[in-house]
Amino acid sequence: MGKYSDYVLISDMDGTLLSSKREVSQENREALRRFTEGGGNFCVATGRTPEDTRQFLQGIEINTSCVFFNGAMLYDYRQDKITKAVTLQGQKWRDFAAFVVENFPDLCTQVFTAEVCYVVSQIKLEDPLWERATYEHVFCPLSEVTDKDWLKIMVHGEPSIIRQMAAEAKKMGMDEISNNFFAADVCYEFVDKEASKGHMLKYLRQLPENRGRKIIAQGDYGNDTYMLQMADTGVASGNAHEDTKAAADIVGVTCDEHLAAYVIGLIDRGEI
């Protein structure tokens, strides 16, 4: 049994594990190396896809399943296998996507499956996030993807227009079947009611390699808040949204000050 054998550390990516330059610092890498070599289990929880996330984690040991698509998928890099997926079931989701495409043409509307991001907007809108992402995106009419297994719907655009769309979604009863939230200032996502980073923690706990371990979660934004609440110890980055800080047990340093190394330091000192 190693020094960290009683712990699982799960980290959000953007604004948390990644610096403002979108890289994992050498300080974080060295701390995570000590953590996993000492018996700790490390994984990430992100709105990104497994393939898009992989580029940032080269040289870092991931020794338990990770959370992707903001809680719609649990995926094991070691086996290249989906551990659990929560898809958007039923006609109401298809009708809602059609409503957004029809009534909010200035939003870049995207439907994600496990393999592809389908851009179903009426006009060929671009999402600036694609410049930094590696997942495949395909432009096509919504009618071509209605029979696929959807993991999430994401829109990108002006926050004022997104808020109008979210208000209409509430009128349509989407709150009854979805978790929906700003994942960034200009990105809004819809996943199933039983899909979130926080929801996936209960499945993460049940995996054989994690049973009996204390889960420490770190994050910075609204899509991380429930995860921090569901963890044994929730740590918000110093740059986190104020609501996320309020939900955390600990407010740590910023993502540019090596948050993962800070958290592992707290374990070293017996403060977690």
Summary of the structure (lengths in Angstrom):
residues: 272
radius of gyration: 18.4
end to end distance: 18.3
largest distance: 57.5
contacts: 930
relative contact order: 0.17
helix: 38%
strand: 24%
